[in-house]
Amino acid sequence: MAATRAEDTTLFSPYKMGKFNLSHRVVLAPMTRCRALNGIPNAAMAEYYSQRSTPGGFLITEGTAVSSTAAGFPHIPGIYTEEQVQAWKRVVDAVHAKGGIIFCQLWHVGRASHPVYQPGGAAPISSTTKAISNRWRVLLPDGSYGKYPAPRALETSEIPKVVEDYRLAAVNSIRAGFDGIEIHGAHGYLIDQFLKDGINDRTDEYGVSIGNRCTFLMQILEAIVEAIGAHRVGVRISPAIDHLDATDSDPLNLGLAVIERLNKFQLLFGSKLTYLHITQPRYTAYGQTESGRHGTEDEETRLMRTWRRAYQGTLVCSGGFTRELGIHAAANGEADLISFGRLFISNPDLVMRLKLNVPLTKYIRKTFYTHDPVVGYTDYPFMNNANGGQNPLSRL
Ligand SMILES: Cc1cc2nc3c(=O)[nH]c(=O)nc-3n(C[C@H](O)[C@H](O)[C@H](O)COP(=O)(O)O)c2cc1C
């Protein structure tokens, strides 16, 4: 439900996202930054998120581990221990102090992990025993890249425990002061490993049919909504993104199947989810390349329009948005909100820069996943140099 008449809508006009009054439509996309040493959020993260906060602006955290088996990158934060919950409070408070609204992205990487990140050096868990192909590499704690190992397929009887981990992580997020949570069902991680028929080869009630492949996501959603309410829950999917071999033979209908279930769920539950977040097909293989697939614009438009029309609620889009594309998408109603990733890394005051149409600082890919609390993290300059920072590009 837009707060302004359609013809007045711009990327910078307000939007009512459920109970949240957003002052503009530029969202901080969830981005793993590997700065939470030993899984504990810290002062550097509070600074990073605070820098990117605006009054009435919406932020989504980096993927946050829901359990001890959920990580697949070094130094990602978790939200399953009391220490983590308490430590997140400082980050949330810093965002709230600036008038921002922040959701925690709940993440389990499934097979996109390595024994080095698993309790007891065990194999990672997944829907399948198939490993991610050599096209992809896992980032190891020493900064080198390794081969993804073969995962262990979850027994049917183990799945309720994983669902419970998500539920507890959502409850913990609210205890930490977050305004809500986003279920990360995208980009080839655990939930996507159930959704996509290029990965899910199960023969139990979580596999075979498209409906069964949606069951894991829907059970997680139901458990979380019962615990914290639909108005604090967003869902992210990427039916057309093949990151980490997450291919599906029919992305259009997979997306529609999820959307139909979300619509039905909202009706049955009598309350809307906060939003659905979809990654644009053009944005793929983000860890590896600068650009998405080319020549897919028609396919992309068809998919996104179909999903947009089908979903009955707030739609957030992400992937390869420039200022111009974002303005266009908001004005044409292609999405209610646009999440920006890489440009928000290198432009802490992105909202103001987009509004004033001033040049943007280029991001430095090689510091995306390093662990320094400042370099490539909180030292990107503000327009007015308010953080006193140099342009990090000058160091290269
Ligand atoms: C460094 C980096 C880390 C990312 N980590 C996550 C993540 O934790 N969760 C997620 O859903 N997406 C993640 N993404 C994808 C972003 O949310 C976003 O969809 C993507 O960067 C495309 O937007 P952009 O073209 O504006 O960068 C990540 C992207 C980057 C560049």
The ligand as an SDF file (V2000), in Angstrom:
LIG
                    3D

 31 33  0  0  0  0  0  0  0  0999 V2000
   29.6770   -8.6260   -0.3530 C   0  0  0  0  0  0  0  0  0  0  0  0
   28.2800   -9.1420   -0.5690 C   0  0  0  0  0  0  0  0  0  0  0  0
   27.6930   -9.9380    0.3910 C   0  0  0  0  0  0  0  0  0  0  0  0
   26.3920  -10.3880    0.2290 C   0  0  0  0  0  0  0  0  0  0  0  0
   25.8050  -11.1180    1.2290 N   0  0  0  0  0  0  0  0  0  0  0  0
   24.4890  -11.4280    1.1640 C   0  0  0  0  0  0  0  0  0  0  0  0
   23.8410  -11.9960    2.2830 C   0  0  0  0  0  0  0  0  0  0  0  0
   24.4070  -12.2190    3.3630 O   0  0  0  0  0  0  0  0  0  0  0  0
   22.5280  -12.2800    2.1460 N   0  0  0  0  0  0  0  0  0  0  0  0
   21.8320  -12.0400    0.9900 C   0  0  0  0  0  0  0  0  0  0  0  0
   20.6380  -12.3340    0.9150 O   0  0  0  0  0  0  0  0  0  0  0  0
   22.4260  -11.4770   -0.0710 N   0  0  0  0  0  0  0  0  0  0  0  0
   23.7360  -11.1300   -0.0100 C   0  0  0  0  0  0  0  0  0  0  0  0
   24.3200  -10.4800   -1.0530 N   0  0  0  0  0  0  0  0  0  0  0  0
   23.4980  -10.0610   -2.1970 C   0  0  0  0  0  0  0  0  0  0  0  0
   22.9640   -8.6350   -1.9440 C   0  0  0  0  0  0  0  0  0  0  0  0
   21.9640   -8.6270   -0.9600 O   0  0  0  0  0  0  0  0  0  0  0  0
   22.3770   -8.0120   -3.2150 C   0  0  0  0  0  0  0  0  0  0  0  0
   21.2440   -8.7160   -3.6150 O   0  0  0  0  0  0  0  0  0  0  0  0
   23.3680   -8.0080   -4.3430 C   0  0  0  0  0  0  0  0  0  0  0  0
   24.5930   -7.4030   -3.9580 O   0  0  0  0  0  0  0  0  0  0  0  0
   22.8040   -7.2950   -5.5730 C   0  0  0  0  0  0  0  0  0  0  0  0
   22.6060   -5.9530   -5.3330 O   0  0  0  0  0  0  0  0  0  0  0  0
   23.6340   -4.8650   -5.9310 P   0  0  0  0  0  0  0  0  0  0  0  0
   23.6960   -5.0940   -7.4140 O   0  0  0  0  0  0  0  0  0  0  0  0
   22.9610   -3.5690   -5.5630 O   0  0  0  0  0  0  0  0  0  0  0  0
   24.9560   -5.0910   -5.2840 O   0  0  0  0  0  0  0  0  0  0  0  0
   25.6430  -10.0560   -0.9320 C   0  0  0  0  0  0  0  0  0  0  0  0
   26.2560   -9.2700   -1.9050 C   0  0  0  0  0  0  0  0  0  0  0  0
   27.5540   -8.8070   -1.7400 C   0  0  0  0  0  0  0  0  0  0  0  0
   28.1610   -7.9190   -2.7860 C   0  0  0  0  0  0  0  0  0  0  0  0
  1  2  1  0
  2  3  1  0
  2 30  2  0
  3  4  2  0
  4  5  1  0
  4 28  1  0
  5  6  2  0
  6  7  1  0
  6 13  1  0
  7  8  2  0
  7  9  1  0
  9 10  1  0
 10 11  2  0
 10 12  1  0
 12 13  2  0
 13 14  1  0
 14 15  1  0
 14 28  1  0
 15 16  1  0
 16 17  1  0
 16 18  1  0
 18 19  1  0
 18 20  1  0
 20 21  1  0
 20 22  1  0
 22 23  1  0
 23 24  1  0
 24 25  2  0
 24 26  1  0
 24 27  1  0
 28 29  2  0
 29 30  1  0
 30 31  1  0
M  END
$$$$
